[in-house]
Amino acid sequence: PCIGIDLGTSFSCVGVYHNGKVEIVANEHNNRITPSCLSFNFGEKFVGEVAKHLMATNPLNTIFDAKRLIGRRFCDSTVQNDKKYWPFKVVQNADGKTKIHFDINGTLTTYAPGFVANMILEKMKETAEAYLGEEVTNAVITVPTHFTDLQRQEIKNAGIYAGLNVLRVMNETSAAAMAFGLDNKSAEVKNVLIYDLGGGFLDVSVFSIKGGIFKVKGTANDSHLGGEDFNIQLVDHLVKEFKKKHGQDLSSNPRSMCRLRTACEVAKRTLSYLTQATIEILSLYEGINFYDTITRSCFEDLCVDLFHLTLEPVKKALIDAKIDKKEINEIVLVGGSTRIPKIQELLQQFFDGKDLNKSLHPDEAVACGATVQAALLSGYSLEAAKDFHLFEASSHSFGIEIANGIMSTFIERNSRIPMKQTKIFTPKYDNQSSVLIQVYEGEGAMTRDNILLGKFILSEILPPKDGLPKIEITFYIDSHGFLTVNASYNQTKGHENIISQSINGGVDRVMEGKILDAEKMQLVLYENNSPLPTQTISQNLESASSNGATTSQE
C-alpha cells in the first residue's frame, strides 16, 4: 500500500491506495481531516483533535499554524506579524532561524517548525496504518506551489523522520488537478484553473489537460492569505467589542484569546451556510460571559480587503499562462476557505459569471490526488489514472551571484521540470585561483532581493596557457522541485556539488565543510592583503559569453 498526505496549515488529510482504489481515511474520532496541532501536556505529546482541544487549557504549549513557519527566518515580517496572535512563544536561534518554545514538565525546550510537521506526518501515517492494518512507508506529501527549495527539503525530511519513504514532494494544485482528472477526461485540450484557498495560503495554477496529460502553464500565489487570516479579522473585531461592552482588554490573556479564536473559527464556518452565527463563551475573561452575533455581511465587511486580494494571484497566473480568462474552460475550487460565499461570488464575477466547478471535495481533493501519484510512482496499475502524466514547472527562478551582486539566472520561474541548464563563467581577476559560488532562489535582478540557498568554493584553479579559465556551472531541478548545482573547470580535477539545507537548520555535512572553508578563506584573504578584497569575494564571476548557455529537459 501507499499513501498521499495533504499537510495543511489548519488541517491535514491522508488517503490510501487499497484494493485498486483511492480512499480518504478517517482518524480515530471518525473525522476525515485532522487538526494540524501539536500539544505537550504534563510531558505527554498529543497530535490532532486532542491537541486542538488543549489550546484552551494549555495555550503556551499547543502549537498550530506551524506550516507558516517552515523555512522562514525569525526576522521575516510575516513571522513578526503572526506571532502577535499566537499564544505559544516563537524565538530565534543563533543564526536567526525560527524555533518554537515548549515548557515540558518545567524544562524549557525549543524545536524547529519541521518537528511539528514531523509529528503531524507521523500521525497521518499512523491513521493510515490503523485503517489498513499494516505498515505503510511509501508516500507522496504535498506542499504549496510557492514553497522554496529549502521549505520542500524541510517537509521531505520531516516525512523521512516520520518513517516514510517520500516518493515525491508534490505541489498541492498539481495533486488537485490529478484528482480532477480522474472523472474529467477529455480528448480535447482544456484549460483548467485550480484555485486552492486553504487555511494559510492561496495557490492558483493554470493547467492544460488533455486525456491524462497535465501540463502546468502558469502559477501564482499569496504566501500569506487564507482562512487563518479571516479568523484573525473576526478575533480583532470581537476583542474590540468585548472592550467596548466590558471595559476589559483580553488580548494579553493567552487562554481567553485561544477560546475566542476557536469560537471565531466555528462562526466563520457557520457563516458559509447561514447568514448569521452566534458566539457564546462562558467566563471568557475574569468571570465575564461573552455573547455576540456575527452576520455574514459583517464578516464580509471585516474581510473585504483580504477577499479582494484573492483575485490578484488569479490575474498573475493567467498572465504567466499567457491566456485570457475567457479561454479558461474550468475553474476548480479546492481548500476549505473556498466555501465562503463571498470568495465564490468575487471569483465568478471576475470570470464574467462563468460557473465554478465544485465537483471536488475541498478538504480531500489534494490528498486524493497525492494518493493517485503515490500509486503511480509505486508501480500500481490504477485504471482511472493509467494514462496520467504530470509535467510540473519550477515555482521559482534559480541562479548565482556574479559581479556587482547581479543575479545570473539559470532556470526561470515556470520552466518545465525536471530541467538542466549549464553556463560558462570566468574568474573576475587575473591569476585568481578560487571562486565563491553562491546559489540563490527568487525573481529579483539583484541577489540581495533573493534567498541564498547555499555556497561553496571552487579552488586550485590554474590559468590556461591562453585566456582565462572557464568554469562550467550546471543547475538541475528534479521532479520533486529540488535543486542540485555542480561546478567544474577545465584545467584541474576541480569538481564540487552543492546540497540543499536540511530540516535541522544546518546544512548537509558534505556542504558544511565548504561553508567553513569559505569563511576561513575570506579571513585569510583579508589578513594577507590579497588582490581580491574580502568585499569582492562574492562578486567574483563574470559571464564568459552571453550566449554560453545550454539547456535540456529530461
C-alpha positions in Angstrom: 0.0 0.0 0.0 0.9 3.7 -0.3 -0.5 6.9 0.9 -0.9 10.6 -0.1 -0.7 13.3 2.6 -2.1 16.8 2.4 -0.1 18.5 5.1 -2.3 21.6 5.7 -1.9 24.8 7.8 -5.1 24.2 9.7 -6.0 20.6 8.9 -4.3 17.6 7.4 -5.7 14.7 5.4 -4.5 11.3 4.3 -5.5 9.0 1.5 -4.6 5.3 0.9 -4.4 3.3 -2.3 -6.0 0.0 -1.3 -7.7 -2.8 -3.3 -7.3 -0.9 -6.6 -8.8 2.4 -5.5 -8.1 5.6 -3.5 -9.8 6.1 -0.2 -9.6 9.0 2.2 -9.1 7.7 5.8 -10.9 8.9 8.9 -9.0 9.3 12.1 -9.8 7.7 15.5 -12.5 10.4 16.0 -14.1 9.4 12.7 -13.1 12.7 11.1 -11.5 12.7 7.6 -9.5 15.8 8.3 -7.2 16.1 11.4 -6.2 19.4 13.0 -2.5 20.3 12.3 -1.9 20.8 16.0 0.7 19.5 18.5 0.5 19.9 22.2 2.6 18.8 25.2 0.6 18.4 28.3 2.2 17.3 31.6 5.1 15.9 29.5 2.8 13.8 27.2 2.6 14.5 23.5 -0.8 14.9 21.7 -1.4 15.5 18.0 -4.6 16.3 16.1 -8.0 16.5 17.7 -6.9 16.2 21.4 -4.2 18.8 20.8 -6.7 21.3 19.4 -8.9 20.8 22.5 -5.9 21.5 24.7 -5.5 25.0 23.2 -8.0 26.5 25.7 -6.4 25.0 28.8 -2.7 24.8 27.7 -2.2 27.6 25.1 1.5 28.1 25.7 2.4 24.5 24.8 -0.1 23.9 22.0 1.2 24.7 18.5 -0.8 25.4 15.4 -0.1 27.2 12.1 3.4 25.7 12.2 3.4 25.4 8.4 3.6 29.2 8.2 7.0 28.9 10.0 8.6 26.3 7.8 11.7 27.6 6.2 11.2 31.2 7.5 13.7 33.3 9.4 12.6 35.0 12.7 13.1 38.4 11.2 10.6 37.7 8.4 7.8 40.3 8.6 5.1 37.6 8.3 6.6 35.8 11.3 6.7 39.0 13.3 3.1 39.7 12.5 1.8 36.2 13.1 3.5 35.8 16.5 1.4 38.6 17.8 -1.6 36.3 17.5 0.0 33.1 18.7 -0.1 32.2 22.4 2.9 30.0 22.1 6.4 31.5 22.0 8.4 31.8 18.8 12.1 32.5 19.2 15.2 32.6 17.1 18.4 30.6 17.3 21.9 31.9 16.9 21.7 32.0 13.1 18.4 33.8 13.0 16.2 30.7 12.2 12.8 30.3 13.8 12.2 28.0 16.7 9.2 27.2 18.8 9.4 27.3 22.6 7.9 24.5 24.7 7.7 24.0 28.5 7.8 20.3 29.1 7.5 19.4 32.8 9.3 22.6 33.7 12.1 22.1 31.2 12.3 24.8 28.5 12.8 23.2 25.1 12.9 24.6 21.6 12.0 22.8 18.4 12.2 23.7 14.7 8.9 24.1 12.9 9.8 21.0 11.0 9.5 19.0 14.2 5.8 19.9 14.3 5.4 18.8 10.7 7.2 15.6 11.5 4.7 14.9 14.3 1.7 15.6 12.1 3.0 13.4 9.3 3.7 10.6 11.8 0.1 11.0 12.9 -1.2 10.7 9.3 1.0 7.6 8.8 -0.5 6.0 12.0 -4.0 6.9 10.8 -3.5 5.1 7.5 -1.9 2.1 9.2 -4.7 1.7 11.7 -7.2 1.6 8.7 -5.1 -0.8 6.6 -3.9 -3.0 9.5 -0.3 -3.0 8.2 2.7 -0.8 8.0 2.9 1.9 5.3 6.1 3.7 4.1 5.6 4.9 0.5 4.1 8.3 0.5 3.6 11.5 -1.5 3.4 14.7 0.5 2.0 17.9 -0.9 3.2 21.5 -0.4 2.1 24.9 -1.6 3.3 25.7 -5.1 5.3 28.7 -3.9 7.3 26.7 -1.4 11.1 27.3 -1.8 13.7 24.6 -2.2 14.6 24.9 1.5 10.9 24.6 2.5 10.5 21.5 0.3 13.6 19.9 1.8 12.3 20.5 5.3 9.0 18.8 4.5 10.7 15.9 2.9 13.0 15.5 5.9 10.0 15.7 8.2 8.5 12.8 6.3 11.7 10.8 6.4 11.9 11.3 10.2 8.3 10.1 10.4 9.3 6.8 8.9 8.1 7.5 5.4 9.8 6.8 2.1 8.9 10.1 0.4 8.3 9.3 -3.2 7.7 12.9 -4.1 7.1 16.3 -2.7 4.2 17.4 -4.9 2.5 20.8 -5.5 -0.9 21.0 -3.9 -2.5 22.4 -7.1 -1.0 19.6 -9.2 -2.5 17.0 -6.8 -5.8 18.7 -7.1 -5.5 18.7 -10.9 -4.9 14.9 -10.8 -7.9 14.4 -8.6 -10.0 16.4 -11.0 -8.7 14.4 -14.0 -9.9 11.1 -12.5 -13.5 11.9 -13.5 -13.0 14.6 -16.1 -11.1 13.1 -19.0 -11.4 14.8 -22.4 -10.0 14.1 -25.8 -9.9 17.9 -26.3 -7.4 20.2 -24.7 -8.9 22.0 -21.7 -7.5 25.0 -19.8 -8.3 24.3 -16.1 -7.6 26.8 -13.4 -7.1 25.3 -9.9 -8.0 27.8 -7.2 -6.7 26.5 -3.9 -7.5 28.6 -0.8 -6.8 26.8 2.4 -6.0 27.9 6.0 -2.7 29.6 5.4 -2.0 30.1 1.7 -3.6 30.8 -1.7 -2.2 29.0 -4.7 -3.6 29.3 -8.3 -2.3 27.2 -11.2 -3.4 27.0 -14.8 -3.2 23.6 -16.4 -3.5 22.4 -19.9 -5.2 19.0 -19.7 -5.8 16.5 -22.5 -6.7 13.0 -21.7 -4.3 12.1 -18.9 -1.6 14.7 -19.8 -1.4 17.5 -17.3 0.9 20.5 -18.1 1.4 23.4 -15.8 1.1 26.6 -17.8 1.3 29.3 -15.1 1.2 29.6 -11.3 0.8 32.4 -8.8 0.2 32.7 -5.1 -0.3 34.7 -2.0 2.0 33.0 0.6 0.2 34.6 3.5 -3.5 34.6 2.8 -6.0 32.0 3.9 -8.7 31.1 6.4 -6.5 31.8 9.4 -6.3 35.5 8.3 -10.1 35.6 8.1 -10.2 34.2 11.6 -7.9 37.0 12.8 -10.2 39.7 11.4 -13.0 38.3 13.5 -10.9 37.9 16.6 -9.7 41.5 16.3 -13.3 42.7 15.9 -14.6 40.8 18.9 -11.7 41.9 21.1 -12.8 45.5 20.4 -16.4 44.6 21.1 -15.5 43.0 24.4 -13.6 46.0 25.5 -16.5 48.3 24.4 -19.0 46.3 26.4 -17.0 45.3 29.4 -14.1 47.8 29.5 -11.6 44.9 29.6 -8.7 44.1 27.2 -8.5 40.4 26.9 -5.7 40.4 24.2 -3.0 39.8 26.8 -4.6 36.6 28.1 -3.5 33.6 26.0 -6.2 31.3 27.3 -9.0 33.8 26.6 -7.6 34.5 23.2 -7.4 30.8 22.3 -11.0 30.3 23.3 -12.1 33.3 21.3 -10.1 32.2 18.3 -11.7 28.8 18.4 -15.2 30.3 18.6 -14.4 32.6 15.7 -13.3 29.7 13.5 -16.6 27.9 14.2 -18.5 31.1 13.5 -16.7 31.6 10.2 -17.6 28.1 9.1 -21.2 28.6 10.1 -21.4 31.8 8.0 -20.6 29.8 4.9 -24.1 28.2 5.0 -26.1 30.5 7.4 -26.5 34.3 7.3 -25.6 34.8 10.9 -23.7 33.0 13.7 -23.9 33.3 17.5 -20.9 33.3 19.7 -21.3 32.3 23.3 -18.3 31.9 25.6 -18.9 31.4 29.3 -16.4 33.1 31.7 -14.2 34.3 28.8 -12.2 36.7 30.9 -12.2 37.3 34.7 -15.6 35.6 35.0 -17.3 37.6 32.3 -19.6 35.7 29.9 -19.4 36.9 26.3 -22.2 36.8 23.8 -22.3 38.3 20.3 -23.9 37.7 16.9 -22.0 38.0 13.7 -23.8 38.4 10.4 -22.4 37.3 7.1 -22.4 40.9 5.9 -20.4 42.0 8.9 -17.9 39.2 8.3 -17.6 40.2 4.7 -17.1 43.8 5.6 -14.3 42.8 8.1 -12.5 40.8 5.4 -13.4 42.8 2.3 -9.8 43.8 1.6 -8.5 40.3 2.0 -11.2 38.8 -0.1 -10.4 41.2 -3.0 -6.7 40.3 -2.6 -7.6 36.7 -3.5 -8.1 37.8 -7.1 -4.6 39.0 -7.6 -2.9 35.6 -8.0 -5.7 34.6 -10.4 -4.7 37.5 -12.6 -1.0 36.7 -12.3 -1.5 33.1 -13.1 -3.4 33.9 -16.3 -0.6 36.3 -17.3 2.0 33.6 -16.7 0.0 31.1 -18.7 -0.3 33.7 -21.5 -4.0 33.1 -21.9 -7.2 35.2 -21.5 -9.7 34.5 -18.8 -12.2 33.7 -21.5 -10.1 30.8 -22.5 -10.4 29.0 -19.2 -12.7 26.0 -19.5 -13.0 25.1 -15.8 -12.5 26.9 -12.6 -12.0 24.3 -9.9 -12.3 25.1 -6.3 -10.1 23.4 -3.7 -9.4 24.2 0.0 -11.8 24.8 2.9 -11.9 28.6 2.5 -13.4 28.3 -1.0 -16.7 27.5 0.8 -17.0 31.2 1.7 -19.8 32.6 -0.4 -18.2 36.0 -1.0 -15.0 34.3 -2.3 -17.1 32.4 -4.8 -19.0 35.5 -5.8 -15.9 37.6 -6.5 -14.3 34.7 -8.4 -17.4 34.2 -10.5 -17.7 37.9 -11.2 -14.1 38.0 -12.3 -14.8 35.3 -14.9 -17.9 37.1 -16.1 -20.4 34.9 -14.5 -18.9 31.6 -15.5 -20.0 28.7 -13.3 -17.4 27.5 -10.8 -16.6 23.8 -10.7 -17.3 22.5 -7.2 -17.1 18.8 -8.0 -14.0 18.1 -5.8 -14.3 17.8 -2.0 -12.5 21.0 -0.9 -10.9 19.3 2.1 -9.9 16.0 0.5 -9.1 16.7 -3.2 -5.4 17.3 -2.6 -4.9 14.2 -0.5 -6.8 12.2 -3.2 -4.5 13.5 -6.0 -1.4 12.8 -3.9 -2.5 9.3 -3.3 -3.0 8.8 -7.1 0.5 10.0 -7.7 1.8 7.7 -4.9 0.1 4.7 -6.5 1.6 5.5 -9.9 5.1 6.1 -8.5 4.8 2.8 -6.6 4.1 0.9 -9.8 0.4 0.1 -9.2 -2.0 -0.1 -12.1 -4.7 2.4 -11.3 -7.3 2.0 -14.0 -8.7 5.6 -13.7 -5.2 7.1 -14.0 -3.4 4.6 -16.2 -2.6 7.3 -18.8 -1.7 10.1 -16.4 1.4 12.1 -17.0 2.2 15.2 -15.0 4.5 17.9 -16.3 5.4 20.2 -13.5 7.0 23.7 -13.6 9.6 25.4 -11.4 7.8 27.7 -9.0 10.9 30.0 -8.6 13.9 31.2 -10.6 17.4 29.9 -9.7 20.8 31.4 -10.3 24.1 32.5 -8.9 25.6 35.8 -7.9 28.1 37.4 -10.4 30.0 40.7 -10.3 28.2 43.6 -8.6 25.7 41.4 -6.9 23.8 40.7 -10.1 21.6 37.5 -10.3 22.6 35.3 -13.3 19.5 33.2 -13.7 19.9 29.6 -14.9 16.3 28.4 -14.6 13.4 30.7 -15.0 10.2 30.5 -13.0 7.6 28.3 -14.7 10.2 26.4 -16.6 9.2 22.7 -17.2 10.9 20.3 -14.8 12.9 18.2 -14.5 15.4 20.5 -16.2 19.1 21.0 -16.5 21.0 24.1 -17.6 24.7 24.9 -18.0 26.6 28.2 -18.3 30.3 29.0 -18.7 31.9 31.7 -16.5 35.4 33.0 -15.9 37.1 34.4 -12.8 36.9 38.2 -12.4 40.6 38.7 -11.8 43.8 37.5 -13.5 45.6 34.7 -11.6 42.5 34.2 -9.4 42.8 30.7 -8.0 39.4 30.4 -6.2 35.9 31.4 -6.8 33.0 31.5 -4.3 29.8 30.3 -5.9 26.6 31.5 -4.2 23.3 30.0 -5.3 20.1 32.0 -5.0 16.4 31.5 -5.5 14.0 34.3 -6.4 12.9 36.7 -9.0 15.0 39.8 -8.1 17.5 41.1 -10.6 19.9 41.6 -7.6 20.8 38.7 -5.3 20.1 40.9 -2.2 16.4 40.6 -3.1 16.6 36.8 -3.3 17.1 33.8 -1.0 20.6 32.4 -0.5 20.3 28.6 -0.8 24.0 27.8 -0.3 27.5 28.5 -1.3 30.8 26.7 -2.0 34.3 27.4 -3.1 35.9 26.1 -6.2 39.7 26.3 -5.6 43.1 25.4 -7.1 42.1 27.0 -10.4 45.1 27.0 -12.7 45.3 29.6 -15.5 45.3 28.1 -19.0 48.1 28.8 -21.5 46.0 31.4 -23.2 42.9 33.3 -22.0 41.1 32.8 -18.7 40.0 29.6 -17.1 36.5 28.5 -18.0 34.2 27.5 -15.1 31.2 25.3 -16.1 28.2 25.5 -13.7 25.2 23.3 -14.1 21.8 23.6 -12.4 19.5 20.6 -12.2 16.0 20.6 -10.8 14.4 17.1 -10.3 10.8 16.1 -10.4 10.4 17.0 -6.7 11.5 20.6 -7.4 14.8 20.0 -5.6 17.9 21.7 -6.9 21.4 20.4 -7.4 24.3 22.6 -8.6 27.5 21.3 -10.0 30.6 23.3 -10.9 33.8 22.3 -12.6 36.7 23.9 -14.6 38.9 22.9 -17.4 42.4 22.9 -16.0 42.3 20.7 -12.9 40.2 18.0 -11.3 38.1 20.6 -9.5 34.5 19.3 -9.1 32.2 20.3 -6.3 28.5 19.9 -5.5 26.0 22.0 -3.5 23.5 20.2 -1.4 20.3 21.9 -0.1 19.9 22.7 3.6 18.3 20.1 5.8 15.5 20.2 8.3 17.6 20.8 11.4 18.5 24.3 10.1 22.1 23.3 9.4 23.5 22.1 6.1 24.4 18.7 4.9 27.8 17.6 6.1 29.2 17.5 2.6 28.3 21.2 2.3 29.2 22.2 5.9 32.9 21.9 5.4 32.7 24.0 2.3 30.9 26.9 4.1 33.5 26.8 6.9 36.3 26.8 4.2 34.6 29.8 2.6 34.6 31.8 5.8 38.2 30.9 6.5 39.2 31.8 3.1 37.7 35.3 3.4 39.6 35.9 6.6 42.9 34.7 5.2 42.5 36.8 2.1 41.7 39.9 4.2 44.7 39.4 6.6 47.1 38.7 3.7 46.1 41.8 1.8 45.1 39.7 -1.2 44.5 41.4 -4.5 40.9 40.0 -4.2 39.5 42.1 -1.3 37.0 40.5 1.1 34.1 42.6 -0.1 34.5 41.4 -3.7 34.8 37.7 -2.9 31.0 37.4 -3.6 31.4 39.3 -6.8 34.0 37.1 -8.5 32.3 35.7 -11.6 31.6 37.2 -14.9 29.8 35.6 -17.7 32.3 34.4 -20.4 29.6 34.8 -23.0 26.0 35.9 -23.1 25.3 33.0 -25.4 27.3 30.4 -23.4 24.3 28.5 -22.1 22.9 25.1 -22.9 19.6 23.8 -21.8 18.0 20.4 -21.6 14.8 18.9 -20.3 14.8 15.3 -19.2 
